[in-house]
Amino acid sequence: MTVGDLGEGLSRYQKQGLCSFHTPGHKGRQEFFKGLDFLGSDLTELPGLDMLHCPSGILAKAQQRSAEIFGAEETFFLINGGTVGNQAMFLALEHTGAKRVVVERSSHRSVMSALVLSGLKPEYVIPTIHPDFNLPLGLDVKKQQIPWQAVSACHVTYPSYYGTAFELKQLLEERTLFGFNTPILVDQAHGSHYLGSLFPPSALKLGADLVLHSSHKTLSALTQSAMLHVQGQRISRTRLRQSLEILQSSSPSYLLMASLERAGEFALDFGRWDCLKEDVENLHSKVSNSFRVLSQNDVGTYGIHTVDWSKILINTRPLGIPAPRCVDYLREGYGIEPELWDEENILFMLGIGSTPEDVRRLTKGLENLASFAHSGGFVEAKKLVRNDRLRIPPLPHLMLSPRDAFFARKTQIPLKESLGHIVGETISPYPPGIPLIVMGEQMTCEVLGTLLTASEGRWQGWDGFNSQTIWIVEE
Ligand SMILES: Cc1ncc(COP(=O)(O)O)c(C=O)c1O
């Protein structure tokens, strides 16, 4: 009996013994799962256990305990990732006439899929692109006009993937100040660990109505385990429950749910994070001369209100070496695996399972990487040049809701003939990961000009980059 291609791939990957600076937050450490019999607990709804969609026993108790820990009135366990949390948020909304919702243009794709599922139309807010990193790290709430009277909800991401956050408190205050009752929905996928004084305040503490945690990203829950928290009266609990019933499996994994229950208890052990902080500060002081490292000094600039120290974002431009080359160096020489990288940035993510030794290994790796680069070690490395993709053209006109565009008949045409057509795909340069055009929008001169002159790079969602074609909606 062979273990199969997937099994072989996994065991090959594991054998490398890499040091994880990526999800999941447990970092493969057994201590989080002590006493949990993986095979024996791979169960779903059985007599004596409980029902995820209408819990009344052990699951109800576990969810209630998680609500207590994270400061919610009610908590729902998610076993299809944070993705379903964003989707359920939109399905649960009771609409005002306009069926519109405020979303960040750079939102995670699950928010975009939530628009397709719900039929809601987006009112975009545009995040600020940080010139040093070419990434959307902040949102200037003062400059954004939220059309409170015209929307069913306001959805925001807090913190960003990179650990930066805008001033959510101000947004919540603005709603009260202007006398609106609009629900504020927060994608806190990357900040499930925001408890206690080591991290910025959680969105629940600040007063958000619905808050999503991708608990597997930084806490100890198994991959795909997440939580959706609710408080207050603005969201119908019945509708929320019904939405989750539509989206979640009818055979929820007890392994995932048991890992969520434990993750809450481990999250209260602040010492697990506290012991990392000094080493992270040390890393900053040792490598900031060679790289541009996002740090607390960035607070107050480019719409950044807080920076989470457990995310280490470095930009390799000062070194002049493309980030992928640096990633290879760190992997080969130090067994370090980051969470993500692009041409010039690398993101290293700590989790509740990270250790001070991990951080020291990363510090050493980065220091030696810098010395190697300074001594001319990267002889044949391509010079790091930034593609001119910073300018985000004016927002194209929305002709069809993302849902109508998704279900419409589409055809692929030469890109150069697409002016004025309704586009049938969502195209984003990454970085910064802000769509130039979203399905259902009308092609403009500015967007077309940008696409026609697009050089190679990482284009997300553009099927026809090589053939210079684009999907449009048939009219
Ligand atoms: C901001 C944000 N929201 C939501 C999600 C979806 O979470 P999950 O991967 O748990 O489905 C992600 C995933 O990366 C994310 O980055």
The ligand as an SDF file (V2000), in Angstrom:
LIG
                    3D

 16 16  0  0  0  0  0  0  0  0999 V2000
   -7.8030   38.9440    5.6190 C   0  0  0  0  0  0  0  0  0  0  0  0
   -8.2700   37.5330    5.4730 C   0  0  0  0  0  0  0  0  0  0  0  0
   -9.5560   37.2470    5.6950 N   0  0  0  0  0  0  0  0  0  0  0  0
  -10.0440   35.9990    5.5780 C   0  0  0  0  0  0  0  0  0  0  0  0
   -9.2230   34.9620    5.2030 C   0  0  0  0  0  0  0  0  0  0  0  0
   -9.8070   33.5820    5.0220 C   0  0  0  0  0  0  0  0  0  0  0  0
   -9.4560   32.7790    6.0860 O   0  0  0  0  0  0  0  0  0  0  0  0
   -9.2610   31.2000    5.9350 P   0  0  0  0  0  0  0  0  0  0  0  0
   -7.9880   30.9820    5.1810 O   0  0  0  0  0  0  0  0  0  0  0  0
   -9.2140   30.7310    7.3500 O   0  0  0  0  0  0  0  0  0  0  0  0
  -10.4420   30.6700    5.1970 O   0  0  0  0  0  0  0  0  0  0  0  0
   -7.8650   35.2070    4.9420 C   0  0  0  0  0  0  0  0  0  0  0  0
   -6.9700   34.1240    4.5330 C   0  0  0  0  0  0  0  0  0  0  0  0
   -5.8190   34.2720    4.2700 O   0  0  0  0  0  0  0  0  0  0  0  0
   -7.3830   36.5340    5.0660 C   0  0  0  0  0  0  0  0  0  0  0  0
   -6.1030   36.8340    4.7900 O   0  0  0  0  0  0  0  0  0  0  0  0
  1  2  1  0
  2  3  1  0
  2 15  2  0
  3  4  2  0
  4  5  1  0
  5  6  1  0
  5 12  2  0
  6  7  1  0
  7  8  1  0
  8  9  2  0
  8 10  1  0
  8 11  1  0
 12 13  1  0
 12 15  1  0
 13 14  2  0
 15 16  1  0
M  END
$$$$
